Amino acid sequence: MGGIIEFLKKYQEEFYTEFEIVDEDANTSPFSVDQQLFLDQYLAYLETKLISQADDNVEVAEIITDVKLLREDLGKATKKNISKRFGVIFCKTSKIKY
Protein backbone atom coordinates (compact mmCIF):
# COMPACT_ATOMS: atom_id res chain seq x y z
CA MET A 1 0.00 0.00 0.00
CA GLY A 2 2.87 2.39 0.79
CA GLY A 3 4.15 2.08 -2.79
CA ILE A 4 0.79 3.13 -4.19
CA ILE A 5 0.66 6.18 -1.93
CA GLU A 6 4.16 7.25 -2.98
CA PHE A 7 3.19 6.71 -6.63
CA LEU A 8 0.15 8.96 -6.23
CA LYS A 9 2.22 11.61 -4.44
CA LYS A 10 4.62 11.70 -7.40
CA TYR A 11 1.68 12.20 -9.77
CA GLN A 12 0.27 14.93 -7.52
CA GLU A 13 3.61 16.74 -7.51
CA GLU A 14 3.81 16.46 -11.30
CA PHE A 15 0.30 17.81 -11.81
CA TYR A 16 0.82 20.56 -9.23
CA THR A 17 3.93 21.67 -11.11
CA GLU A 18 1.79 22.01 -14.23
CA PHE A 19 -0.88 24.05 -12.43
CA GLU A 20 1.32 25.95 -9.99
CA ILE A 21 0.56 29.66 -9.79
CA VAL A 22 3.65 31.86 -9.64
CA ASP A 23 1.86 35.16 -9.03
CA GLU A 24 3.25 37.15 -6.11
CA ASP A 25 -0.15 37.05 -4.44
CA ALA A 26 -0.80 33.33 -5.01
CA ASN A 27 -0.69 32.62 -1.27
CA THR A 28 -3.01 35.46 -0.30
CA SER A 29 -5.48 36.21 -3.10
CA PRO A 30 -8.27 34.37 -4.90
CA PHE A 31 -8.53 34.21 -8.66
CA SER A 32 -10.27 37.09 -10.41
CA VAL A 33 -14.00 36.77 -11.00
CA ASP A 34 -13.42 36.02 -14.69
CA GLN A 35 -10.91 33.30 -13.79
CA GLN A 36 -13.29 31.85 -11.21
CA LEU A 37 -16.09 31.72 -13.78
CA PHE A 38 -13.80 30.01 -16.29
CA LEU A 39 -12.67 27.42 -13.74
CA ASP A 40 -16.23 26.86 -12.56
CA GLN A 41 -17.37 26.24 -16.13
CA TYR A 42 -14.63 23.70 -16.65
CA LEU A 43 -15.29 21.99 -13.32
CA ALA A 44 -19.03 21.84 -14.08
CA TYR A 45 -18.22 20.13 -17.39
CA LEU A 46 -15.88 17.70 -15.63
CA GLU A 47 -18.49 16.97 -12.98
CA THR A 48 -21.11 16.20 -15.63
CA LYS A 49 -18.76 13.82 -17.42
CA LEU A 50 -17.83 12.08 -14.19
CA ILE A 51 -21.46 11.71 -13.07
CA SER A 52 -22.30 10.01 -16.36
CA GLN A 53 -19.59 7.44 -15.63
CA ALA A 54 -20.02 7.02 -11.87
CA ASP A 55 -21.93 3.68 -11.87
CA ASP A 56 -21.22 2.91 -8.18
CA ASN A 57 -17.50 3.58 -8.66
CA VAL A 58 -16.17 4.79 -5.30
CA GLU A 59 -13.13 6.52 -6.85
CA VAL A 60 -15.29 8.47 -9.30
CA ALA A 61 -17.71 9.44 -6.51
CA GLU A 62 -14.76 10.74 -4.48
CA ILE A 63 -13.57 12.85 -7.41
CA ILE A 64 -17.08 14.24 -7.92
CA THR A 65 -17.10 15.28 -4.26
CA ASP A 66 -13.68 16.92 -4.69
CA VAL A 67 -14.92 18.81 -7.74
CA LYS A 68 -18.05 20.03 -5.94
CA LEU A 69 -16.02 21.23 -2.95
CA LEU A 70 -13.52 22.98 -5.20
CA ARG A 71 -16.32 24.74 -7.07
CA GLU A 72 -17.75 25.95 -3.76
CA ASP A 73 -14.36 27.31 -2.69
CA LEU A 74 -13.34 29.10 -5.90
CA GLY A 75 -14.10 32.54 -4.47
CA LYS A 76 -12.97 31.74 -0.93
CA ALA A 77 -9.57 30.08 -1.32
CA THR A 78 -6.20 31.34 -2.51
CA LYS A 79 -4.88 30.78 -6.02
CA LYS A 80 -2.27 28.38 -4.63
CA ASN A 81 -4.85 26.34 -2.72
CA ILE A 82 -7.15 26.10 -5.74
CA SER A 83 -4.35 25.13 -8.13
CA LYS A 84 -3.07 22.48 -5.73
CA ARG A 85 -6.52 20.94 -5.37
CA PHE A 86 -7.02 21.15 -9.14
CA GLY A 87 -3.83 19.13 -9.55
CA VAL A 88 -5.03 16.50 -7.09
CA ILE A 89 -8.28 16.14 -9.05
CA PHE A 90 -6.36 15.68 -12.29
CA CYS A 91 -4.13 13.12 -10.61
CA LYS A 92 -7.16 11.16 -9.48
CA THR A 93 -8.84 11.34 -12.88
CA SER A 94 -5.71 10.01 -14.55
CA LYS A 95 -6.32 6.69 -12.78
CA ILE A 96 -9.84 6.31 -14.17
CA LYS A 97 -10.47 4.25 -17.29
CA TYR A 98 -12.91 6.01 -19.59
All heavy atoms as an XYZ file, in Angstrom:
801
protein
N       0.827     -1.206      0.000
C       0.000      0.000      0.000
C       0.860      1.255      0.000
O       0.523      2.230     -0.629
C      -0.931     -0.038      1.220
C      -1.921      1.079      1.249
S      -3.191      0.784      0.039
C      -4.459      1.784      0.678
N       1.987      1.232      0.726
C       2.866      2.391      0.793
C       3.391      2.786     -0.567
O       3.559      3.963     -0.865
N       3.663      1.793     -1.439
C       4.149      2.077     -2.785
C       3.124      2.823     -3.617
O       3.466      3.715     -4.387
N       1.871      2.466     -3.452
C       0.789      3.131     -4.192
C       0.665      4.581     -3.746
O       0.510      5.487     -4.578
C      -0.547      2.373     -4.007
C      -0.470      1.011     -4.691
C      -1.707      3.179     -4.551
C      -1.646      0.114     -4.433
N       0.772      4.815     -2.445
C       0.657      6.181     -1.927
C       1.798      7.040     -2.453
O       1.589      8.176     -2.874
C       0.606      6.174     -0.382
C      -0.708      5.538      0.077
C       0.746      7.578      0.178
C      -0.798      5.281      1.556
N       3.011      6.504     -2.458
C       4.159      7.248     -2.984
C       3.985      7.532     -4.475
O       4.321      8.601     -4.956
C       5.465      6.483     -2.738
C       5.892      6.474     -1.302
C       6.080      7.878     -0.732
O       6.712      8.723     -1.393
O       5.573      8.125      0.375
N       3.454      6.556     -5.198
C       3.190      6.706     -6.630
C       2.212      7.855     -6.873
O       2.434      8.703     -7.738
C       2.633      5.380     -7.165
C       2.397      5.348     -8.635
C       3.452      5.284     -9.529
C       1.108      5.378     -9.140
C       3.234      5.250    -10.893
C       0.872      5.338    -10.499
C       1.946      5.274    -11.383
N       1.143      7.893     -6.083
C       0.150      8.955     -6.226
C       0.732     10.312     -5.848
O       0.428     11.322     -6.485
C      -1.088      8.659     -5.379
C      -1.968      7.527     -5.879
C      -3.100      7.266     -4.901
C      -2.516      7.825     -7.255
N       1.584     10.346     -4.832
C       2.216     11.605     -4.440
C       3.075     12.157     -5.571
O       3.102     13.355     -5.809
C       3.053     11.425     -3.176
C       2.246     11.362     -1.912
C       3.152     11.295     -0.704
C       2.349     11.224      0.571
N       3.202     11.186      1.750
N       3.789     11.275     -6.262
C       4.616     11.704     -7.404
C       3.740     12.323     -8.489
O       4.064     13.346     -9.056
C       5.403     10.517     -7.969
C       6.417      9.959     -7.032
C       7.711     10.698     -7.156
C       8.750      9.981     -6.314
N       9.758     10.839     -5.805
N       2.612     11.663     -8.781
C       1.678     12.202     -9.765
C       1.135     13.562     -9.313
O       1.018     14.488    -10.104
C       0.503     11.253    -10.006
C       0.676     10.368    -11.205
C       0.562      8.996    -11.089
C       0.931     10.899    -12.458
C       0.707      8.168    -12.192
C       1.082     10.082    -13.560
C       0.970      8.720    -13.425
O       1.112      7.914    -14.509
N       0.792     13.676     -8.036
C       0.267     14.933     -7.523
C       1.296     16.038     -7.664
O       0.959     17.147     -8.059
C      -0.160     14.784     -6.063
C      -1.436     14.001     -5.893
C      -1.805     13.783     -4.430
O      -1.086     14.183     -3.536
N      -2.933     13.132     -4.204
N       2.546     15.743     -7.363
C       3.611     16.736     -7.513
C       3.752     17.155     -8.969
O       3.916     18.333     -9.282
C       4.934     16.176     -6.991
C       4.990     16.043     -5.485
C       6.236     15.313     -5.013
O       7.190     15.145     -5.798
O       6.251     14.909     -3.837
N       3.691     16.175     -9.869
C       3.808     16.465    -11.300
C       2.660     17.356    -11.771
O       2.876     18.354    -12.459
C       3.814     15.160    -12.097
C       3.897     15.367    -13.589
C       3.821     14.061    -14.354
O       4.246     13.014    -13.819
O       3.326     14.096    -15.494
N       1.448     17.010    -11.395
C       0.301     17.807    -11.808
C       0.338     19.184    -11.159
O       0.005     20.179    -11.794
C      -1.020     17.101    -11.483
C      -1.392     16.048    -12.486
C      -1.310     14.705    -12.167
C      -1.821     16.397    -13.755
C      -1.643     13.735    -13.092
C      -2.155     15.437    -14.687
C      -2.064     14.101    -14.354
N       0.747     19.259     -9.893
C       0.823     20.558     -9.234
C       1.822     21.456     -9.946
O       1.573     22.649    -10.137
C       1.193     20.427     -7.757
C       1.320     21.779     -7.102
C       0.190     22.576     -6.912
C       2.548     22.290     -6.736
C       0.290     23.833     -6.347
C       2.656     23.543     -6.172
C       1.528     24.310     -5.981
O       1.630     25.562     -5.439
N       2.936     20.891    -10.383
C       3.929     21.672    -11.112
C       3.311     22.266    -12.369
O       3.587     23.413    -12.726
C       5.146     20.790    -11.478
O       5.710     20.282    -10.270
C       6.189     21.570    -12.217
N       2.444     21.512    -13.017
C       1.785     22.007    -14.230
C       0.799     23.133    -13.932
O       0.606     24.027    -14.747
C       1.047     20.860    -14.937
C       1.954     19.800    -15.498
C       2.825     20.303    -16.624
O       2.359     21.107    -17.449
O       4.000     19.894    -16.649
N       0.159     23.080    -12.771
C      -0.876     24.049    -12.430
C      -0.420     25.114    -11.446
O      -1.184     25.988    -11.076
C      -2.112     23.339    -11.835
C      -2.841     22.513    -12.828
C      -2.687     21.133    -12.851
C      -3.676     23.090    -13.764
C      -3.349     20.356    -13.774
C      -4.346     22.325    -14.692
C      -4.184     20.957    -14.700
N       0.828     25.036    -11.007
C       1.319     25.952     -9.987
C       1.184     27.411    -10.435
O       1.486     27.761    -11.571
C       2.784     25.649     -9.667
C       3.328     26.488     -8.552
C       4.751     26.109     -8.185
O       5.408     25.397     -8.953
O       5.188     26.544     -7.124
N       0.736     28.234     -9.538
C       0.564     29.655     -9.792
C       1.792     30.378     -9.239
O       2.126     30.215     -8.064
C      -0.722     30.184     -9.116
C      -1.948     29.399     -9.574
C      -0.888     31.673     -9.360
C      -2.260     29.494    -11.043
N       2.437     31.175    -10.070
C       3.651     31.858     -9.638
C       3.413     33.343     -9.368
O       4.364     34.081     -9.143
C       4.801     31.668    -10.662
C       5.238     30.208    -10.710
C       4.381     32.156    -12.038
N       2.168     33.772     -9.356
C       1.857     35.163     -9.029
C       2.355     35.487     -7.630
O       2.344     34.632     -6.744
C       0.337     35.406     -9.062
C      -0.263     35.224    -10.442
O       0.492     34.964    -11.395
O      -1.491     35.326    -10.549
N       2.772     36.728     -7.424
C       3.252     37.146     -6.114
C       2.193     36.989     -5.032
O       2.515     36.746     -3.873
C       3.719     38.602     -6.158
C       4.995     38.802     -6.939
C       5.428     40.249     -6.972
O       4.892     41.074     -6.202
O       6.303     40.558     -7.789
N       0.933     37.126     -5.419
C      -0.154     37.049     -4.437
C      -0.835     35.674     -4.400
O      -1.927     35.539     -3.857
C      -1.176     38.139     -4.705
C      -1.890     37.984     -6.042
O      -1.459     37.153     -6.875
O      -2.880     38.698     -6.260
N      -0.191     34.661     -4.932
C      -0.802     33.326     -5.012
C      -1.165     32.758     -3.643
O      -2.120     31.990     -3.523
C       0.121     32.357     -5.742
N      -0.428     33.140     -2.619
C      -0.689     32.620     -1.270
C      -1.723     33.431     -0.500
O      -2.135     33.031      0.589
C       0.604     32.580     -0.450
C       1.542     31.510     -0.922
O       1.128     30.413     -1.273
N       2.827     31.820     -0.941
N      -2.127     34.579     -1.059
C      -3.011     35.461     -0.295
C      -4.277     35.884     -1.021
O      -5.203     36.382     -0.380
C      -2.251     36.744      0.117
O      -1.753     37.388     -1.067
C      -1.090     36.417      1.048
N      -4.340     35.702     -2.322
C      -5.481     36.207     -3.095
C      -6.200     35.112     -3.855
O      -5.584     34.151     -4.309
C      -5.008     37.255     -4.109
O      -4.462     38.358     -3.450
N      -7.516     35.293     -4.045
C      -8.267     34.367     -4.900
C      -8.061     34.736     -6.368
O      -7.505     35.783     -6.686
C      -9.714     34.601     -4.479
C      -9.737     36.027     -4.045
C      -8.391     36.293     -3.430
N      -8.527     33.889     -7.244
C      -8.530     34.208     -8.660
C      -9.501     35.358     -8.920
O     -10.430     35.588     -8.135
C      -8.966     32.986     -9.487
C      -7.907     31.936     -9.621
C      -7.961     30.768     -8.888
C      -6.843     32.110    -10.496
C      -6.986     29.791     -9.008
C      -5.860     31.149    -10.630
C      -5.933     29.984     -9.880
N      -9.332     36.036    -10.029
C     -10.272     37.094    -10.405
C     -11.631     36.462    -10.699
O     -11.733     35.243    -10.918
C      -9.767     37.837    -11.648
O      -9.876     37.009    -12.795
N     -12.646     37.282    -10.732
C     -14.000     36.770    -10.997
C     -14.049     36.069    -12.353
O     -14.632     34.978    -12.473
C     -15.048     37.905    -10.911
C     -16.412     37.412    -11.353
C     -15.111     38.466     -9.499
N     -13.437     36.651    -13.366
C     -13.423     36.019    -14.688
C     -12.739     34.650    -14.640
O     -13.206     33.687    -15.247
C     -12.726     36.906    -15.718
C     -13.561     38.093    -16.132
O     -14.798     38.077    -15.921
O     -12.989     39.057    -16.677
N     -11.620     34.564    -13.919
C     -10.914     33.296    -13.792
C     -11.757     32.275    -13.022
O     -11.791     31.100    -13.387
C      -9.571     33.503    -13.089
C      -8.575     34.275    -13.928
C      -7.366     34.721    -13.114
O      -7.482     35.073    -11.942
N      -6.202     34.702    -13.748
N     -12.425     32.740    -11.985
C     -13.291     31.849    -11.211
C     -14.414     31.298    -12.080
O     -14.738     30.099    -12.013
C     -13.884     32.585    -10.008
C     -12.877     32.922     -8.938
C     -13.481     33.788     -7.854
O     -14.632     33.604     -7.477
N     -12.713     34.729     -7.347
N     -15.002     32.158    -12.895
C     -16.086     31.716    -13.783
C     -15.580     30.701    -14.802
O     -16.247     29.701    -15.080
C     -16.730     32.910    -14.485
C     -17.523     33.849    -13.585
C     -17.946     35.096    -14.354
C     -18.730     33.138    -12.994
N     -14.396     30.945    -15.337
C     -13.804     30.006    -16.293
C     -13.554     28.653    -15.631
O     -13.927     27.605    -16.171
C     -12.487     30.571    -16.845
C     -11.754     29.605    -17.717
C     -12.149     29.404    -19.034
C     -10.680     28.884    -17.219
C     -11.477     28.490    -19.842
C     -10.005     27.969    -18.010
C     -10.405     27.777    -19.330
N     -12.935     28.665    -14.452
C     -12.666     27.418    -13.737
C     -13.954     26.703    -13.364
O     -14.053     25.478    -13.477
C     -11.830     27.690    -12.485
C     -10.383     28.108    -12.721
C      -9.748     28.577    -11.415
C      -9.588     26.968    -13.330
N     -14.952     27.462    -12.933
C     -16.226     26.864    -12.563
C     -16.879     26.190    -13.760
O     -17.425     25.087    -13.642
C     -17.167     27.911    -11.970
C     -18.448     27.274    -11.460
O     -18.364     26.426    -10.534
O     -19.524     27.595    -11.995
N     -16.804     26.826    -14.907
C     -17.373     26.239    -16.131
C     -16.679     24.920    -16.456
O     -17.331     23.928    -16.785
C     -17.179     27.213    -17.303
C     -18.406     27.496    -18.051
C     -18.136     28.533    -19.142
O     -17.038     29.048    -19.317
N     -19.162     28.839    -19.875
N     -15.371     24.919    -16.370
C     -14.627     23.697    -16.653
C     -14.961     22.609    -15.632
O     -15.195     21.455    -16.004
C     -13.114     23.951    -16.666
C     -12.364     22.682    -16.950
C     -12.261     22.200    -18.250
C     -11.836     21.924    -15.920
C     -11.624     21.008    -18.512
C     -11.192     20.727    -16.174
C     -11.085     20.277    -17.477
O     -10.462     19.086    -17.727
N     -14.984     22.971    -14.363
C     -15.286     21.990    -13.324
C     -16.711     21.456    -13.455
O     -16.961     20.273    -13.196
C     -15.054     22.591    -11.939
C     -13.578     22.844    -11.583
C     -13.475     23.711    -10.343
C     -12.825     21.536    -11.415
N     -17.652     22.292    -13.859
C     -19.032     21.836    -14.085
C     -19.061     20.807    -15.213
O     -19.756     19.777    -15.118
C     -19.933     23.023    -14.409
N     -18.311     21.077    -16.267
C     -18.220     20.135    -17.395
C     -17.623     18.810    -16.916
O     -18.150     17.734    -17.218
C     -17.369     20.737    -18.508
C     -17.055     19.773    -19.619
C     -18.001     19.482    -20.598
C     -15.817     19.150    -19.688
C     -17.723     18.587    -21.620
C     -15.530     18.246    -20.695
C     -16.476     17.972    -21.657
O     -16.198     17.079    -22.665
N     -16.526     18.895    -16.154
C     -15.876     17.695    -15.635
C     -16.824     16.913    -14.736
O     -16.937     15.686    -14.842
C     -14.605     18.079    -14.866
C     -13.817     16.951    -14.234
C     -13.332     15.954    -15.286
C     -12.645     17.509    -13.443
N     -17.541     17.620    -13.883
C     -18.487     16.973    -12.976
C     -19.566     16.221    -13.758
O     -19.899     15.078    -13.435
C     -19.127     18.022    -12.064
C     -20.028     17.469    -11.007
C     -20.599     18.543    -10.095
O     -20.045     19.662    -10.037
O     -21.610     18.257     -9.444
N     -20.089     16.839    -14.793
C     -21.114     16.203    -15.629
C     -20.577     14.930    -16.271
O     -21.252     13.899    -16.282
C     -21.599     17.185    -16.721
O     -22.138     18.334    -16.083
C     -22.639     16.552    -17.615
N     -19.365     14.999    -16.793
C     -18.756     13.816    -17.421
C     -18.534     12.703    -16.395
O     -18.772     11.531    -16.689
C     -17.420     14.182    -18.079
C     -17.558     14.995    -19.320
C     -18.220     14.171    -20.387
C     -18.292     14.906    -21.690
N     -18.992     14.151    -22.717
N     -18.080     13.083    -15.216
C     -17.835     12.076    -14.187
C     -19.135     11.437    -13.699
O     -19.193     10.224    -13.498
C     -17.084     12.704    -13.008
C     -15.631     13.072    -13.272
C     -15.088     13.931    -12.135
C     -14.772     11.831    -13.470
N     -20.164     12.242    -13.523
C     -21.461     11.713    -13.067
C     -21.986     10.684    -14.060
O     -22.514      9.648    -13.666
C     -22.471     12.858    -12.840
C     -22.085     13.635    -11.579
C     -23.894     12.317    -12.736
C     -22.873     14.916    -11.375
N     -21.801     10.942    -15.342
C     -22.296     10.008    -16.361
C     -21.537      8.685    -16.342
O     -22.004      7.699    -16.896
C     -22.212     10.636    -17.757
O     -20.865     10.752    -18.179
N     -20.385      8.667    -15.680
C     -19.586      7.438    -15.627
C     -19.476      6.854    -14.226
O     -18.728      5.900    -14.014
C     -18.185      7.723    -16.162
C     -18.185      8.147    -17.598
C     -16.788      8.387    -18.112
O     -15.811      8.032    -17.475
N     -16.690      8.979    -19.276
N     -20.176      7.415    -13.274
C     -20.022      7.018    -11.872
C     -20.336      5.541    -11.642
O     -19.519      4.809    -11.106
C     -20.870      7.904    -10.974
N     -21.521      5.094    -11.995
C     -21.927      3.684    -11.868
C     -21.363      2.989    -10.632
O     -20.672      1.980    -10.724
C     -21.522      2.891    -13.118
C     -22.255      3.357    -14.350
O     -23.405      3.815    -14.231
O     -21.667      3.270    -15.454
N     -21.637      3.502     -9.453
C     -21.218      2.909     -8.185
C     -19.698      2.785     -8.037
O     -19.212      1.961     -7.267
C     -21.863      1.536     -7.969
C     -23.376      1.634     -7.864
O     -23.859      2.654     -7.332
O     -24.055      0.699     -8.314
N     -18.948      3.582     -8.773
C     -17.498      3.579     -8.663
C     -17.099      4.538     -7.540
O     -17.314      5.747     -7.636
C     -16.873      4.003    -10.000
C     -15.366      3.916     -9.993
O     -14.710      4.200     -8.995
N     -14.818      3.522    -11.129
N     -16.519      4.005     -6.487
C     -16.169      4.795     -5.304
C     -15.143      5.871     -5.650
O     -15.241      7.004     -5.173
C     -15.635      3.871     -4.178
C     -15.149      4.675     -2.992
C     -16.702      2.895     -3.756
N     -14.154      5.547     -6.479
C     -13.132      6.525     -6.855
C     -13.741      7.701     -7.608
O     -13.400      8.852     -7.358
C     -12.039      5.874     -7.695
C     -11.161      4.917     -6.924
C     -10.142      4.233     -7.801
O     -10.421      4.000     -8.996
O      -9.048      3.930     -7.284
N     -14.644      7.414     -8.527
C     -15.289      8.475     -9.296
C     -16.158      9.324     -8.378
O     -16.161     10.554     -8.477
C     -16.105      7.893    -10.478
C     -16.903      8.989    -11.178
C     -15.185      7.197    -11.471
N     -16.872      8.694     -7.468
C     -17.706      9.436     -6.510
C     -16.850     10.369     -5.660
O     -17.252     11.506     -5.378
C     -18.483      8.463     -5.629
N     -15.677      9.912     -5.265
C     -14.764     10.739     -4.480
C     -14.293     11.956     -5.291
O     -14.236     13.071     -4.770
C     -13.556      9.911     -4.052
C     -12.564     10.669     -3.204
C     -11.381      9.813     -2.799
O     -11.597      8.711     -2.252
O     -10.241     10.255     -3.030
N     -14.009     11.743     -6.550
C     -13.570     12.851     -7.411
C     -14.708     13.848     -7.599
O     -14.494     15.062     -7.572
C     -13.060     12.332     -8.769
C     -11.834     11.440     -8.567
C     -12.715     13.498     -9.698
C     -11.434     10.648     -9.802
N     -15.916     13.349     -7.774
C     -17.079     14.236     -7.919
C     -17.224     15.105     -6.680
O     -17.455     16.315     -6.782
C     -18.364     13.423     -8.199
C     -18.285     12.778     -9.587
C     -19.610     14.296     -8.076
C     -19.349     11.737     -9.852
N     -17.052     14.512     -5.516
C     -17.104     15.281     -4.264
C     -16.003     16.341     -4.241
O     -16.251     17.491     -3.875
C     -16.973     14.343     -3.047
O     -18.063     13.419     -3.075
C     -16.986     15.117     -1.748
N     -14.797     15.966     -4.632
C     -13.680     16.920     -4.685
C     -13.992     18.088     -5.615
O     -13.714     19.246     -5.299
C     -12.393     16.237     -5.153
C     -11.830     15.238     -4.158
O     -12.261     15.248     -2.982
O     -10.951     14.453     -4.559
N     -14.576     17.775     -6.758
C     -14.921     18.812     -7.738
C     -15.971     19.758     -7.161
O     -15.846     20.984     -7.270
C     -15.403     18.182     -9.069
C     -16.018     19.229     -9.991
C     -14.245     17.473     -9.770
N     -16.989     19.193     -6.534
C     -18.049     20.025     -5.943
C     -17.478     20.951     -4.867
O     -17.814     22.140     -4.823
C     -19.151     19.150     -5.346
C     -20.024     18.491     -6.387
C     -21.079     17.620     -5.745
C     -21.926     16.964     -6.828
N     -23.006     16.163     -6.277
N     -16.622     20.412     -4.009
C     -16.017     21.229     -2.952
C     -15.119     22.318     -3.532
O     -15.118     23.453     -3.047
C     -15.223     20.339     -1.989
C     -16.044     19.388     -1.132
C     -15.142     18.428     -0.366
C     -16.937     20.172     -0.178
N     -14.382     21.983     -4.561
C     -13.522     22.976     -5.201
C     -14.354     24.087     -5.826
O     -14.025     25.270     -5.690
C     -12.626     22.316     -6.246
C     -11.605     23.214     -6.934
C     -10.683     23.879     -5.915
C     -10.794     22.423     -7.944
N     -15.437     23.725     -6.481
C     -16.322     24.743     -7.072
C     -16.866     25.683     -6.007
O     -16.943     26.889     -6.221
C     -17.477     24.081     -7.824
C     -17.040     23.400     -9.112
C     -18.203     22.790     -9.853
N     -19.024     23.848    -10.432
C     -20.258     23.660    -10.880
N     -20.824     22.474    -10.806
N     -20.929     24.654    -11.398
N     -17.221     25.130     -4.854
C     -17.747     25.951     -3.756
C     -16.695     26.917     -3.213
O     -17.031     28.001     -2.743
C     -18.235     25.062     -2.611
C     -19.491     24.286     -2.919
C     -19.865     23.307     -1.808
O     -19.235     23.343     -0.729
O     -20.782     22.498     -2.029
N     -15.437     26.524     -3.284
C     -14.357     27.314     -2.693
C     -13.648     28.249     -3.665
O     -12.719     28.954     -3.268
C     -13.313     26.377     -2.062
C     -13.818     25.698     -0.809
O     -14.854     26.140     -0.266
O     -13.176     24.725     -0.371
N     -14.049     28.287     -4.905
C     -13.342     29.100     -5.899
C     -13.176     30.559     -5.482
O     -12.134     31.156     -5.717
C     -14.037     29.032     -7.269
C     -13.805     27.751     -8.063
C     -14.658     27.754     -9.331
C     -12.334     27.571     -8.405
N     -14.178     31.140     -4.876
C     -14.104     32.537     -4.467
C     -13.615     32.745     -3.046
O     -13.460     33.877     -2.602
N     -13.337     31.646     -2.344
C     -12.966     31.743     -0.934
C     -11.527     31.336     -0.655
O     -11.015     31.623      0.414
C     -13.864     30.835     -0.091
C     -15.332     31.098     -0.215
C     -16.084     30.058      0.603
C     -17.430     29.784      0.007
N     -18.065     28.615      0.589
N     -10.902     30.625     -1.565
C      -9.567     30.082     -1.325
C      -8.532     30.813     -2.183
O      -8.862     31.446     -3.184
C      -9.544     28.589     -1.640
N      -7.277     30.681     -1.775
C      -6.197     31.342     -2.511
C      -5.932     30.635     -3.836
O      -6.309     29.467     -4.027
C      -4.886     31.332     -1.694
O      -4.459     29.978     -1.512
C      -5.068     32.030     -0.349
N      -5.254     31.348     -4.724
C      -4.882     30.778     -6.017
C      -4.064     29.502     -5.820
O      -4.272     28.507     -6.515
C      -4.051     31.779     -6.821
C      -4.794     33.014     -7.238
C      -3.838     33.994     -7.896
C      -4.491     35.328     -8.153
N      -3.550     36.278     -8.766
N      -3.127     29.538     -4.881
C      -2.270     28.381     -4.631
C      -3.092     27.191     -4.161
O      -2.901     26.068     -4.636
C      -1.200     28.723     -3.604
C      -0.221     27.593     -3.361
C       0.911     28.005     -2.464
C       1.890     26.854     -2.317
N       3.088     27.253     -1.591
N      -4.007     27.414     -3.236
C      -4.849     26.342     -2.725
C      -5.691     25.732     -3.837
O      -5.779     24.506     -3.967
C      -5.737     26.865     -1.594
C      -6.661     25.811     -1.042
O      -7.740     25.595     -1.589
N      -6.248     25.169      0.030
N      -6.301     26.584     -4.643
C      -7.147     26.100     -5.745
C      -6.323     25.307     -6.747
O      -6.718     24.216     -7.172
C      -7.875     27.274     -6.446
C      -8.848     27.968     -5.490
C      -8.577     26.809     -7.724
C     -10.008     27.125     -5.015
N      -5.164     25.826     -7.126
C      -4.352     25.130     -8.126
C      -3.842     23.799     -7.599
O      -3.765     22.818     -8.341
C      -3.201     26.004     -8.619
O      -2.312     26.303     -7.584
N      -3.520     23.738     -6.325
C      -3.068     22.479     -5.727
C      -4.185     21.442     -5.753
O      -3.973     20.295     -6.128
C      -2.593     22.725     -4.298
C      -1.931     21.535     -3.673
C      -1.321     21.906     -2.336
C      -0.560     20.728     -1.770
N       0.098     21.041     -0.519
N      -5.374     21.848     -5.372
C      -6.523     20.936     -5.367
C      -6.913     20.521     -6.786
O      -7.323     19.383     -7.025
C      -7.698     21.579     -4.639
C      -7.410     21.680     -3.134
C      -8.348     22.580     -2.395
N      -9.735     22.173     -2.494
C     -10.749     22.934     -2.102
N     -10.535     24.116     -1.558
N     -11.986     22.513     -2.231
N      -6.770     21.448     -7.732
C      -7.020     21.146     -9.138
C      -6.073     20.041     -9.597
O      -6.481     19.089    -10.278
C      -6.793     22.419     -9.967
C      -7.669     22.540    -11.158
C      -8.907     23.147    -11.065
C      -7.249     22.093    -12.388
C      -9.714     23.299    -12.174
C      -8.040     22.225    -13.510
C      -9.282     22.832    -13.397
N      -4.813     20.155     -9.207
C      -3.827     19.131     -9.548
C      -4.157     17.779     -8.958
O      -3.979     16.747     -9.614
N      -4.644     17.761     -7.731
C      -5.034     16.498     -7.088
C      -6.188     15.857     -7.853
O      -6.186     14.642     -8.093
C      -5.409     16.727     -5.606
C      -6.051     15.484     -5.004
C      -4.179     17.137     -4.800
N      -7.152     16.663     -8.268
C      -8.283     16.139     -9.050
C      -7.780     15.530    -10.355
O      -8.189     14.432    -10.734
C      -9.340     17.232     -9.296
C     -10.073     17.547     -7.987
C     -10.335     16.796    -10.382
C     -10.963     18.775     -8.039
N      -6.895     16.222    -11.039
C      -6.364     15.684    -12.291
C      -5.586     14.398    -12.054
O      -5.647     13.467    -12.859
C      -5.505     16.717    -13.016
C      -6.299     17.543    -13.956
C      -6.933     18.689    -13.521
C      -6.447     17.168    -15.275
C      -7.694     19.448    -14.378
C      -7.209     17.911    -16.143
C      -7.834     19.057    -15.703
N      -4.863     14.347    -10.958
C      -4.132     13.122    -10.606
C      -5.111     11.973    -10.441
O      -4.894     10.883    -10.962
C      -3.332     13.354     -9.337
S      -2.470     11.903     -8.748
N      -6.173     12.217     -9.714
C      -7.162     11.156     -9.477
C      -7.854     10.742    -10.764
O      -8.121      9.555    -10.969
C      -8.197     11.629     -8.449
C      -7.647     11.724     -7.045
C      -8.720     12.213     -6.077
C      -8.212     12.301     -4.663
N      -9.289     12.766     -3.735
N      -8.154     11.690    -11.634
C      -8.843     11.342    -12.880
C      -7.927     10.562    -13.815
O      -8.410      9.802    -14.650
C      -9.391     12.580    -13.629
O      -8.328     13.476    -13.921
C     -10.469     13.270    -12.829
N      -6.627     10.733    -13.679
C      -5.710     10.006    -14.554
C      -5.739      8.499    -14.289
O      -5.336      7.720    -15.137
C      -4.277     10.535    -14.402
O      -3.763     10.208    -13.133
N      -6.231      8.107    -13.122
C      -6.322      6.690    -12.775
C      -7.585      6.033    -13.313
O      -7.695      4.822    -13.328
C      -6.293      6.520    -11.254
C      -5.022      6.945    -10.616
C      -5.004      6.728     -9.115
C      -6.278      6.314     -8.486
N      -6.264      6.061     -7.069
N      -8.550      6.837    -13.735
C      -9.844      6.309    -14.173
C      -9.761      5.862    -15.626
O      -9.219      6.549    -16.474
C     -10.949      7.386    -14.042
C     -11.094      7.798    -12.597
C     -12.265      6.863    -14.584
C     -12.020      8.969    -12.426
N     -10.365      4.722    -15.906
C     -10.469      4.247    -17.289
C     -11.786      4.739    -17.861
O     -12.840      4.483    -17.315
C     -10.387      2.737    -17.331
C      -9.048      2.227    -16.892
C      -8.959      0.743    -17.030
C      -7.585      0.317    -16.532
N      -7.272     -1.011    -16.869
N     -11.708      5.448    -18.952
C     -12.912      6.005    -19.590
C     -13.446      5.089    -20.633
O     -12.851      4.383    -21.284
C     -12.607      7.371    -20.211
C     -12.272      8.419    -19.174
C     -10.959      8.741    -18.874
C     -13.274      9.066    -18.484
C     -10.649      9.702    -17.927
C     -12.983     10.019    -17.540
C     -11.664     10.330    -17.265
O     -11.382     11.268    -16.327
